[in-house]
Amino acid sequence: MKADFLTKETIANLGVKDRSLPEFGIGDTVEIDQIVKEGDKQRIQKFKGDVIAIHNNGISSTFTVRKIGADSIGIERIYPYFSPSIDGIKIIKKGDVRRAKLYYVRDRIGKAARIKEKILTKEQKLTAQGGLSENKVEQKDKEAVEK
């Protein structure tokens, strides 16, 4: 009888299923719809903030979202990527950052804590949404010029 040997990589990817969540990165402003159970009732609570860290560890992957609450108090939540309590994620805006972890934002207050927005052209927005490929964009531009 041959034993099945599991490596660290296969153990980390055990039970990983596709979540069909949008691709987001560090610095993006996201709105997370979280399912909250209170007794017999269920409701969806929204949490809007900036992604300051992502840890990719297979099934135990997490991301940290930070927002500024009342009285300028910072609130951070760490969400497991494969959590069943996350109903959906909506990307509000893309951030233009040059670091992998934005822990320095914790020390900033007010306008200094803002993250610069990445400005995309119309073509980049269309290709990012998956609606049009580059060839289709070029064809539409040619048609517009001909008219």
C-alpha positions, 0 to 999 in steps of 0.5 A, a space after each residue: 500500500 502506497 501512502 499519499 504524501 501531501 506537500 505544504 502547497 497541496 495542503 494550502 490549496 485544499 478546498 479552494 474553490 473559485 469565488 467569482 469576486 472581482 480582482 482588487 489590489 492594494 490601495 483599492 477602495 472597496 465596499 464589502 457586503 457582509 452577511 450578519 446573523 442576529 438571532 433568526 434574522 439575517 441582514 447585509 452590512 456594508 463596510 467601505 474602506 481601503 485595502 491595506 494588505 493582502 496575504 495569499 496563503 491558499 485557502 487561508 488567504 486574507 485581506 485587510 480593509 481600513 476605514 476612518 470611522 466617527 471621531 477620526 478613529 481608524 477601523 480595520 477588519 481582516 477578511 478571509 478571502 474564502 469566507 462564506 460570510 462575504 456576500 460580495 465585493 464592489 470596487 469603488 476606485 483603484 489606488 495608485 500605490 508603490 508598496 505591497 503593504 500600506 501599514 504606514 497609513 495607520 499613522 496618518 490622520 486626515 488628508 494625509 491618509 488618502 490614497 492617490 487614485 489611479 486614473 484610467 483611460 476609456 480603453 483601459 476601463 473597457 479592457 479591465 471590465 472584460 467588455 472589449 478587447 484591444 482589437 474591438 476598441 481599435 475597430 470602434 475608433 476607426 468607425 468613429 473616424 469614418 463617420 
